[in-house]
């Protein structure tokens, strides 16, 4: 008769998917994602592939809400094909994609991204070395540093991607874990990131505003003038002769 350990772990050191489904509430939409996350982490650790959990589930591991879309792992570019081979050898399906900064694998219906450039910057030994070993769904694994997560999120902003909502969720959840000075230094070349940091300062998320967040207008853009019923209305302030 198979032991309890074999019944739970499938006799091969990996969690049995049926057991996981029976033990997970059907009201949890992220349960299949978490199970795939654990499967991938165990396989990569077993094969010695350097990696760190990234994306939404890295935020989850650090105290934020769980991801509801896919599972992301950070790997070095030199290890990306090896990582994909490890996963496909375990029965997962590789997906061809046009992007040149990641490779994609499916574990059943769950998409797993193996990312080797985050926000345009390569995943290297320094990035992986800053990861913390945390427990995610009963499996310990390296999880990207909160500052690196934030920098990657902010560097992804562009003229066609300026939705601040996901980034606000991230920084609200991890604000105490983020090195804000490092974030500013590593995103200062992005006007969209700078704008986001100004917003964070105005919302009280950051407590040590950088110089770009303390700049004030010398002349107010609007001046309050009384209207006929005594209330104030706002009218544009005319330019001074010095600025004309």
C-alpha positions in Angstrom: 0.0 0.0 0.0 1.3 3.5 -0.9 2.4 5.6 2.1 0.6 8.8 2.9 3.6 10.7 1.6 3.4 8.9 -1.7 -0.3 9.5 -2.0 0.1 13.2 -1.3 3.3 13.8 -3.3 2.6 11.4 -6.1 5.7 9.2 -5.3 8.0 11.6 -7.3 8.6 14.5 -4.9 6.0 16.7 -6.5 2.6 17.6 -5.1 -0.3 15.4 -6.4 -2.7 17.7 -8.3 -5.8 15.8 -7.3 -4.9 16.1 -3.6 -4.3 19.8 -4.0 -7.7 20.3 -5.6 -9.4 18.4 -2.8 -7.7 20.5 -0.1 -8.3 23.9 -1.8 -11.5 25.9 -1.5 -13.3 26.1 -4.9 -13.8 29.8 -4.1 -10.1 30.4 -4.6 -9.5 31.3 -8.3 -5.7 31.4 -7.7 -5.4 27.9 -6.4 -4.4 26.3 -9.8 -1.8 29.1 -10.3 -0.3 28.4 -6.9 -0.1 24.7 -7.6 1.7 25.3 -10.9 4.0 27.8 -9.1 5.0 25.2 -6.6 5.5 22.6 -9.3 7.8 24.9 -11.3 9.8 25.9 -8.2 10.4 22.4 -7.1 11.5 21.3 -10.6 13.9 24.2 -11.0 15.4 23.8 -7.5 15.8 20.1 -8.1 17.7 20.7 -11.3 19.8 23.5 -9.8 18.5 26.3 -12.2 19.0 29.7 -10.5 15.7 31.5 -10.4 13.5 33.8 -8.3 9.7 34.1 -8.1 8.7 37.3 -9.8 5.5 39.2 -10.8 2.2 39.2 -9.0 3.0 36.1 -6.9 6.3 37.6 -5.7 4.1 40.5 -4.4 1.8 37.9 -2.9 4.7 36.2 -1.1 5.7 39.5 0.4 2.2 40.3 1.7 0.2 41.6 -1.2 -2.8 40.1 -3.0 -2.4 36.9 -5.2 -2.0 37.1 -8.9 -5.0 36.0 -10.9 -3.4 35.8 -14.4 -0.2 33.8 -14.7 3.0 32.7 -12.9 6.3 34.6 -13.4 9.8 33.5 -12.7 13.0 35.5 -13.2 15.9 33.6 -14.7 19.2 34.6 -16.3 19.0 34.6 -20.1 21.8 31.9 -20.2 19.5 29.6 -18.1 16.2 30.3 -19.9 16.3 27.4 -22.4 17.6 25.0 -19.7 14.7 26.0 -17.4 12.2 25.5 -20.3 13.7 22.0 -21.0 13.4 21.1 -17.3 9.7 22.0 -17.3 8.9 20.4 -20.6 10.6 17.2 -19.5 8.2 17.1 -16.6 5.2 17.2 -19.0 4.6 20.9 -19.4 4.1 22.4 -22.9 6.5 25.1 -24.4 4.8 27.9 -26.2 6.5 29.9 -29.0 6.3 33.7 -28.4 7.5 36.7 -30.4 8.9 38.5 -27.3 12.7 38.5 -26.9 12.8 38.9 -23.2 11.0 35.7 -21.9 10.0 32.2 -22.8 6.6 30.7 -22.1 5.5 27.3 -20.8 2.1 26.0 -20.0 1.3 23.7 -17.1 -2.1 22.6 -18.3 -4.0 25.8 -18.7 -1.7 27.8 -16.5 0.8 30.1 -18.2 4.3 30.2 -16.7 6.6 33.0 -17.9 10.4 32.6 -17.6 11.6 36.2 -17.7 15.2 37.1 -18.3 14.8 40.9 -18.8 12.6 42.9 -16.5 11.7 46.5 -17.4 14.4 46.4 -20.1 17.2 45.3 -17.7 18.7 41.8 -17.7 18.2 39.4 -14.8 21.7 38.7 -13.5 23.4 37.2 -10.5 23.0 40.5 -8.6 19.2 40.5 -9.1 18.9 36.9 -8.1 21.3 37.4 -5.2 19.0 40.0 -3.7 16.1 37.6 -3.6 14.8 36.4 -0.3 14.0 32.8 0.5 10.3 32.8 1.4 7.6 30.2 1.8 4.9 30.2 -0.9 2.1 27.7 -0.5 4.3 25.4 1.7 7.3 25.5 -0.7 10.3 27.6 0.1 11.8 29.5 -2.9 13.7 32.6 -3.8 11.4 35.6 -4.2 12.5 38.8 -5.9 13.5 41.8 -3.8 10.6 44.3 -3.3 12.8 47.1 -4.7 13.6 45.1 -7.8 9.9 44.3 -8.3 9.1 48.1 -8.0 11.8 49.1 -10.4 10.7 46.6 -13.0 7.1 47.7 -12.7 8.0 51.4 -13.1 10.4 50.9 -15.9 7.6 49.1 -17.9 5.7 52.4 -18.1 5.6 54.0 -21.6 3.5 56.2 -23.8 1.3 53.2 -24.4 1.3 51.8 -20.9 0.5 54.4 -18.3 -2.0 52.5 -16.1 -0.7 53.2 -12.6 -3.4 51.1 -10.9 -1.4 47.8 -10.7 1.8 49.6 -9.6 -0.2 51.4 -6.9 -1.4 48.1 -5.5 2.2 46.8 -5.4 3.7 49.8 -3.6 0.9 50.2 -1.2 1.4 46.5 -0.1 5.2 46.6 0.0 6.0 50.2 0.9 8.0 49.4 4.0 10.1 46.8 2.1 11.0 49.2 -0.8 14.3 51.2 -0.9 12.8 54.3 -2.4 16.1 56.1 -3.0 17.2 53.1 -5.1 13.9 53.1 -7.0 14.4 56.8 -7.8 18.0 56.3 -8.9 17.1 53.4 -11.2 14.1 55.0 -12.8 15.1 58.7 -13.1 15.4 58.4 -16.9 11.7 57.6 -17.2 9.3 60.6 -17.1 6.5 58.2 -16.5 8.2 56.6 -13.5 9.0 60.1 -12.1 5.4 61.1 -12.5 4.3 57.9 -10.6 6.7 58.7 -7.8 5.3 62.2 -7.5 1.8 60.6 -7.2 3.1 58.2 -4.5 4.4 61.2 -2.5 1.2 63.1 -2.8 -0.7 60.0 -1.7 1.6 59.6 1.3 2.9 56.2 0.2 6.5 57.4 0.2 7.9 59.2 3.2 11.3 60.5 1.8 10.4 62.5 -1.3 13.2 63.0 -3.8 14.1 66.4 -5.3 11.7 66.0 -8.3 8.8 65.6 -5.8 9.5 68.8 -3.8 9.5 71.1 -6.8 6.6 73.7 -6.6 5.3 76.2 -9.2 6.5 79.7 -8.6 3.2 81.1 -10.0 -0.1 79.3 -9.3 -1.8 78.0 -12.4 -5.2 79.3 -11.3 -6.4 82.2 -9.1 -9.6 82.2 -7.2 -11.9 85.1 -8.0 -15.3 85.8 -6.5 -18.3 85.5 -8.9 -21.6 87.4 -8.7 -23.0 85.4 -5.9 -19.9 85.7 -3.7 -18.5 82.2 -4.2 -15.1 81.6 -5.7 -14.3 80.5 -9.2 -11.0 79.6 -10.7 -9.5 81.5 -13.6 -6.1 81.1 -15.3 -3.4 83.3 -13.9 -2.0 85.6 -16.7 1.8 85.2 -17.3 4.0 87.7 -15.6 6.1 90.1 -17.8 9.2 88.3 -16.7 7.9 85.0 -18.2 6.3 86.6 -21.3 
